[in-house]
Amino acid sequence: MESALRGAAARHTFERIQRLTRTGVADSEFLAKLSHLLREIVPFDASFWTGADPVTMLATSPSRLENLGSGEYCDRYWENEFFVEDVNHFHTLAGMPTPTASLYRVTGGHPARSSRYHNVNLLQGLGDELRCVFRAGRDVWGYMCLWRAADAQPFTLGEEHLIAGLSAPIGETFRRSALLRQDPVIGVPDGPGLLMFDRTGALESLNEPAEAWLRRLPFTRLSHDDPGATPIPAELRSVVNKARAVAAGRDTGIARARLQVGGRWVVIHGFALREVGSEVGRTALVIESAKAAEMAPLIVRAYQLGRREQQVIRLIAAGLTTAEIAARLSLSTHTIRGYLKRIFEKVRVSTRGELTAKIFADHYKETMNPDFAVDL
């Protein structure tokens, strides 16, 4: 990192980025400031930034795109991420010791080995790309991709190390922001929105609630999007392509992402539909307010709570004393007090009442089973 931070000005900018991650909230303004500052010490010509659902790693909000041309390339980008075997996929970086990698380095200076280089980068006049996942602990809360022009020098190893050093601070900003409770905004639809995409992933039809949801969802219009087309946010594009990839057997997991919209949590589900006599069909996407059971995995990760800590919290919410909790879990009262101390530190409360109000009342009031725990 030091080799990439030559000069007092560069070190000062790096310190400004670190201060921003400590005091900022992960929103569109935060990403704009972050991008501006980072460009001063790691020059780039185009970029993509997004928050991520830590359970599924699908893109959420906020998101930011800079100098990335038309929506056609955005679709190709996500199709490559889920359908094509390639280097530096975000889910691959998530499991690597280092959260950052450049295309040139991983391909040994031969980026033509990457299909993404041919199908996305070169078509937009871009060359090397540097990807980074933003981790808080072992969970990914966001990621980014930086590009340089095709005729520019590739990213250096020092620049990779510099950005790797920002992964945890930025990840913490996203994690911390997921716990902020916003005031509800009037106008967010109560009913579920339904969108249907054809076998190529193009929007085919949608209902009225879906149109209302699209007006409320955060969206960054690409510079050359067709002004007459229905704008599809990056969050929806990623869920649709994930569902298509799972149906095609090219990926595993669940096509689901959670994000805050208008002061409430929203969940986006993707479902691949099979046509009779065909393996490939339409993809349905549902947007609706998130229920507590769907929020539990995200909030657990946001507070970084372990399985036992979850059980203790639910028993506290049920009104059990320390001795009763110890008996229920077959543990000593001393052990339960130790769990309570760690829980209070993580949630930043000092009493059981504050803990119940901050965790249970806000996020888990529909999940009453004290034995419920989320696999981490």
Secondary structure, 3 states (H helix, E strand, C coil): CHHHCCCHHHHHHHHHHHHHHHHCCCCHHHHHHHHHHHHHHCCCCEEEEEEECCCCCCEEEEEEEECCCCHHHHHHHHHHHHHCCCCCCHHHHHCCCCCEEEHHHHCCCCHHHCHHHHHHHHHHCEEEEEEEEEEECCEEEEEEEEEEECCCCCCCHHHHHHHHHHHHHHHHHHHHHHCCCCCCCCCCCCCCEEEEECCCCCEEEECHHHHHHHHHCCCCCCCCCCCCCCCCCHHHHHHHHHHHHHHCCCCCCCCEEEEEECCEEEEEEEEECCCCCCCCCCEEEEEEECCHHHHHHHHHHHHCCCHHHHHHHHHHHCCCCHHHHHHHHCCCHHHHHHHHHHHHHHHCCCCHHHHHHHHHHHHHCCCCCCCCCCCC
